[in-house]
Amino acid sequence: MFSRISKVKSLLSDTVSFCSTLQIGDTSYIDGISLALAVQKKSETFDSVDIHFEDYDIFKKPLYIPRSNEPVVTSFSNPNPFIRVGNINIIGISSSSVVGVGNVGHARMEARVKHIRELPKSVEETPIEDSTNND
C-alpha cells in the first residue's frame, strides 16, 4: 500500500463511540460493526426487559453489499509525500463510522439498529361539544 505522512494541525472531537474509528495515518484494514437495540417505553417505571439480538430478523440477515459492474479507471500522482490537514472540528462520530486522514486500503462498516417502542393504548377520546352553536 502506498504510504504518505499525515499532518494534522488540530483535531477536536466531542464524542467517538459505538464501534467508530478516528484514524490519523495509514491503515490497511478497518472493520466495524455496531448492533443496537433502542427501547422506548412510556411509563412511570421502567422494568428490566429480557431482549436478545437473535430475537429480531434485522440482526440475522446477511449484509447486502451492492456490486458495481462499471469499470473504474484510476490514476494517482502524489509528488508531495504529505497529507496536510488544517483544523478538524467534529461534534460526534457514532454507530460504526470512520473519520480518516491518510490512506485506507479497505474499510467495511456496518450499523444495525432495532427501535422498540412500547406505548400504552390510547384512551378513546370524548367528543367536544361545539360551544359556538346558537340554538
Backbone bond lengths (Angstrom), bond angles and torsions (degrees), N, CA, C in turn:
res aa  C-N    CA-C-N  psi(-1)  N-CA   C-N-CA  omega(-1)  CA-C   N-CA-C  phi
1 M - - - 1.449 - - 1.525 108.52 -
2 F 1.332 116.21 134.38 1.459 121.54 178.99 1.519 109.17 -66.45
3 S 1.320 117.09 128.70 1.462 119.11 -178.24 1.521 110.55 -115.70
4 R 1.327 113.09 145.61 1.452 120.67 174.94 1.514 107.35 -135.24
5 I 1.306 116.78 174.76 1.458 122.01 -179.06 1.520 108.21 -101.67
6 S 1.341 116.13 126.17 1.468 121.48 179.71 1.515 109.49 -96.49
7 K 1.336 115.88 124.91 1.464 121.34 177.13 1.510 108.66 -119.20
8 V 1.335 116.64 120.52 1.461 122.79 -179.90 1.514 107.36 -118.28
9 K 1.343 116.42 124.75 1.464 120.30 -179.87 1.526 110.76 -67.53
10 S 1.338 116.95 -51.52 1.469 119.87 177.18 1.514 109.12 -155.37
11 L 1.332 115.29 147.77 1.442 121.89 178.23 1.517 107.90 -138.61
12 L 1.327 116.58 125.50 1.451 122.16 178.62 1.515 107.70 -124.76
13 S 1.331 116.40 121.82 1.451 121.48 177.51 1.512 108.30 -132.65
14 D 1.339 116.40 126.74 1.463 120.26 178.42 1.520 111.39 -72.80
15 T 1.340 117.66 -39.90 1.460 120.70 -173.55 1.522 111.26 -144.53
16 V 1.312 116.38 135.29 1.461 123.60 167.51 1.524 104.94 -130.46
17 S 1.352 116.75 114.32 1.465 117.93 -173.81 1.520 112.61 -148.10
18 F 1.318 114.79 169.34 1.457 124.82 173.77 1.529 113.11 51.23
19 C 1.300 115.65 65.10 1.463 123.38 173.50 1.526 112.77 63.42
20 S 1.310 116.75 37.33 1.460 121.43 177.23 1.523 109.43 -101.08
21 T 1.319 115.93 161.74 1.459 121.71 -175.62 1.518 110.50 -129.76
22 L 1.306 115.69 132.74 1.461 122.70 170.99 1.521 105.52 -116.89
23 Q 1.326 116.50 106.51 1.469 121.58 -170.87 1.519 110.08 -119.75
24 I 1.321 116.22 120.13 1.464 121.16 172.41 1.522 106.33 -114.89
25 G 1.305 115.15 118.79 1.457 120.50 -176.04 1.521 110.01 112.10
26 D 1.306 115.86 177.22 1.463 121.39 -175.57 1.522 110.98 -80.08
27 T 1.318 114.52 146.72 1.462 121.20 172.68 1.518 107.93 -147.16
28 S 1.300 116.34 147.62 1.453 118.29 -178.19 1.520 112.31 -90.39
29 Y 1.358 117.42 -25.36 1.461 118.60 -174.45 1.527 110.30 -153.20
30 I 1.341 116.97 130.34 1.458 122.90 173.26 1.522 106.93 -127.78
31 D 1.332 116.51 125.67 1.460 121.66 -179.48 1.518 108.05 -134.86
32 G 1.322 117.33 119.87 1.458 120.45 -179.23 1.509 111.83 -135.50
33 I 1.326 116.04 136.77 1.458 121.65 177.33 1.522 108.26 -131.32
34 S 1.326 116.11 128.40 1.452 121.78 177.62 1.522 108.73 -124.84
35 L 1.331 116.38 119.22 1.457 122.45 176.14 1.521 107.56 -113.31
36 A 1.346 116.52 134.31 1.468 119.12 -177.06 1.524 110.76 -142.42
37 L 1.321 114.38 141.61 1.453 122.46 170.24 1.524 106.66 -113.55
38 A 1.321 117.04 119.39 1.464 121.56 -179.71 1.528 107.86 -108.50
39 V 1.332 116.69 110.97 1.458 121.68 -176.67 1.519 109.03 -106.89
40 Q 1.335 115.29 126.88 1.465 121.48 178.57 1.524 107.48 -122.94
41 K 1.345 115.91 123.49 1.454 121.03 177.65 1.522 108.80 -127.01
42 K 1.330 115.37 140.75 1.458 119.32 176.38 1.522 106.97 -106.55
43 S 1.319 115.54 91.58 1.453 120.88 177.20 1.522 108.12 -157.03
44 E 1.312 115.28 165.19 1.459 119.73 -179.81 1.521 111.79 -77.37
45 T 1.324 116.82 -23.66 1.466 120.71 178.09 1.519 108.36 -121.75
46 F 1.286 114.94 149.80 1.458 119.96 178.23 1.520 107.74 -120.51
47 D 1.330 115.78 106.45 1.451 120.64 178.54 1.518 109.44 -84.46
48 S 1.298 115.93 148.90 1.455 121.30 176.39 1.527 108.95 -63.21
49 V 1.314 116.44 132.17 1.454 121.70 -178.81 1.523 107.87 -116.47
50 D 1.316 116.08 134.62 1.460 121.29 -179.61 1.528 108.92 -90.20
51 I 1.339 116.60 95.28 1.459 122.73 -176.57 1.528 108.12 -120.59
52 H 1.335 115.78 137.80 1.469 121.08 -178.81 1.531 109.96 -127.53
53 F 1.320 116.48 145.37 1.466 121.45 179.16 1.522 111.39 -56.53
54 E 1.324 116.97 -41.01 1.472 120.31 -174.84 1.530 112.55 -67.38
55 D 1.321 118.58 -9.28 1.464 121.79 177.22 1.529 112.50 -77.08
56 Y 1.311 118.84 -9.18 1.466 122.30 -173.81 1.525 110.89 -123.82
57 D 1.343 115.26 133.79 1.462 121.80 -176.52 1.524 113.62 -61.45
58 I 1.336 117.26 -31.18 1.475 119.94 -176.56 1.528 111.64 -58.70
59 F 1.324 117.50 -28.63 1.466 120.95 -179.02 1.527 112.52 -89.52
60 K 1.348 117.77 -9.06 1.461 122.20 -179.41 1.527 112.92 -96.58
61 K 1.325 116.17 -25.44 1.466 120.25 -175.08 1.525 110.37 -67.42
62 P 1.336 117.00 141.75 1.471 118.79 176.20 1.525 110.38 -69.02
63 L 1.316 115.39 151.26 1.453 121.22 179.33 1.523 109.70 -67.71
64 Y 1.324 115.93 126.81 1.460 121.33 177.75 1.523 108.78 -92.05
65 I 1.311 116.34 119.29 1.463 121.88 176.53 1.527 107.42 -117.48
66 P 1.335 117.58 110.06 1.463 119.11 -179.84 1.525 110.89 -65.48
67 R 1.288 115.31 141.57 1.462 121.66 -179.98 1.519 109.62 -98.43
68 S 1.307 115.42 136.41 1.453 120.37 176.72 1.522 108.15 -95.12
69 N 1.330 115.73 126.24 1.462 120.67 179.68 1.522 112.46 -93.50
70 E 1.336 115.90 -2.03 1.455 119.30 -178.44 1.519 109.74 -87.42
71 P 1.319 116.93 133.39 1.466 118.78 177.50 1.532 110.41 -70.03
72 V 1.297 115.50 141.95 1.456 121.00 179.35 1.528 108.10 -115.28
73 V 1.307 115.52 122.20 1.457 121.25 178.61 1.524 107.89 -107.06
74 T 1.309 116.80 125.28 1.458 120.35 -178.45 1.517 110.27 -125.07
75 S 1.315 113.91 152.73 1.461 121.14 175.55 1.520 106.98 -144.73
76 F 1.324 117.23 130.47 1.450 121.26 -177.31 1.522 110.22 -121.20
77 S 1.304 114.32 140.23 1.452 120.65 172.88 1.520 106.67 -135.81
78 N 1.318 117.20 110.99 1.455 122.24 -177.55 1.530 109.53 -121.11
79 P 1.339 116.96 76.18 1.457 118.57 -178.75 1.528 112.54 -68.54
80 N 1.335 117.03 -24.39 1.453 120.88 -179.67 1.530 107.94 -102.18
81 P 1.334 118.38 124.72 1.464 119.88 -176.84 1.530 113.86 -78.27
82 F 1.337 118.23 7.64 1.456 120.63 -176.42 1.528 111.37 -113.17
83 I 1.313 115.81 141.35 1.458 122.99 167.39 1.520 104.43 -104.45
84 R 1.320 116.98 109.52 1.468 121.24 -176.45 1.528 109.61 -104.70
85 V 1.334 114.99 127.55 1.457 121.57 179.57 1.510 107.51 -127.49
86 G 1.334 115.86 137.95 1.460 120.33 178.42 1.523 110.69 -78.62
87 N 1.311 116.61 -117.55 1.460 122.30 -177.33 1.524 110.53 -100.54
88 I 1.320 116.23 134.30 1.455 122.35 176.50 1.525 107.38 -118.80
89 N 1.331 116.69 126.04 1.460 121.89 177.91 1.521 107.65 -123.68
90 I 1.325 116.76 115.02 1.457 122.40 -175.15 1.521 108.91 -120.10
91 I 1.319 117.04 129.85 1.462 120.50 176.39 1.522 109.68 -75.89
92 G 1.315 117.73 -48.14 1.457 118.93 -179.55 1.512 112.57 -162.14
93 I 1.323 115.45 146.09 1.460 123.59 174.73 1.522 104.40 -122.99
94 S 1.334 116.98 117.15 1.458 118.10 -172.48 1.513 112.03 -145.86
95 S 1.312 115.28 159.67 1.467 124.81 172.17 1.522 112.64 56.00
96 S 1.304 114.94 62.47 1.457 122.20 172.59 1.527 112.37 63.57
97 S 1.321 116.48 53.40 1.467 122.83 177.89 1.527 109.80 -115.37
98 V 1.326 115.54 163.52 1.462 121.02 -179.58 1.518 110.06 -130.31
99 V 1.309 116.78 133.07 1.452 122.38 164.77 1.525 104.59 -116.87
100 G 1.303 116.61 119.70 1.450 119.42 -175.66 1.511 112.33 -133.18
101 V 1.316 115.36 137.10 1.460 122.24 172.22 1.521 105.31 -121.80
102 G 1.296 116.38 107.35 1.456 120.98 -176.31 1.518 109.75 135.41
103 N 1.310 115.77 -170.61 1.460 121.50 -179.56 1.525 110.04 -88.35
104 V 1.322 115.79 137.00 1.465 121.87 173.55 1.516 106.64 -126.21
105 G 1.318 115.92 121.13 1.460 119.79 -179.73 1.515 111.90 -70.74
106 H 1.338 117.01 -46.71 1.458 121.53 -177.87 1.524 108.85 -148.69
107 A 1.330 116.32 132.81 1.466 120.73 176.47 1.516 108.32 -132.08
108 R 1.321 116.06 129.93 1.459 121.66 176.23 1.520 107.18 -134.27
109 M 1.322 116.18 116.22 1.456 121.45 -177.74 1.526 108.43 -124.64
110 E 1.324 115.95 140.59 1.458 121.21 -178.34 1.526 109.24 -140.54
111 A 1.322 116.88 132.51 1.462 121.71 175.64 1.519 108.45 -134.20
112 R 1.325 115.96 126.53 1.461 121.47 177.33 1.525 107.83 -128.17
113 V 1.344 115.47 128.55 1.456 121.03 -177.90 1.524 108.57 -129.30
114 K 1.318 116.81 130.06 1.461 122.68 173.64 1.520 107.37 -110.15
115 H 1.343 116.30 118.21 1.459 121.99 178.56 1.528 108.58 -94.02
116 I 1.312 116.24 127.74 1.457 121.95 178.22 1.520 107.25 -120.65
117 R 1.326 115.85 121.01 1.462 120.44 179.11 1.522 108.39 -119.56
118 E 1.308 116.12 118.67 1.458 122.01 177.59 1.522 107.52 -110.43
119 L 1.331 115.49 98.29 1.457 121.12 -178.28 1.519 108.99 -112.41
120 P 1.335 117.88 145.19 1.468 119.63 179.14 1.520 110.68 -66.88
121 K 1.342 114.59 152.19 1.464 118.87 176.86 1.518 108.72 -64.60
122 S 1.325 115.84 140.11 1.467 119.34 -177.59 1.526 109.84 -73.12
123 V 1.314 114.77 142.12 1.457 121.60 177.50 1.521 107.72 -76.77
124 E 1.346 115.13 140.49 1.470 117.95 179.40 1.517 109.47 -60.47
125 E 1.310 115.43 134.36 1.458 120.08 -177.25 1.524 110.62 -80.96
126 T 1.321 116.13 142.03 1.461 122.24 176.09 1.519 107.75 -85.98
127 P 1.338 117.70 133.95 1.463 117.98 179.93 1.526 111.04 -65.31
128 I 1.304 114.74 142.35 1.464 121.19 -179.91 1.520 107.72 -93.73
129 E 1.329 115.18 129.77 1.459 119.47 -179.29 1.522 109.66 -74.43
130 D 1.322 115.15 146.07 1.458 121.89 179.34 1.517 108.80 -80.42
131 S 1.331 117.11 110.01 1.457 120.42 -178.14 1.532 112.55 -82.56
132 T 1.328 117.02 -4.43 1.471 119.62 -179.30 1.519 111.49 -91.47
133 N 1.320 117.05 0.77 1.463 120.61 -178.50 1.530 109.17 -75.33
134 N 1.311 117.70 119.40 1.479 123.04 -177.70 1.522 109.54 -103.11
135 D 1.298 118.28 79.40 1.467 120.80 178.59 1.499 110.62 -86.53
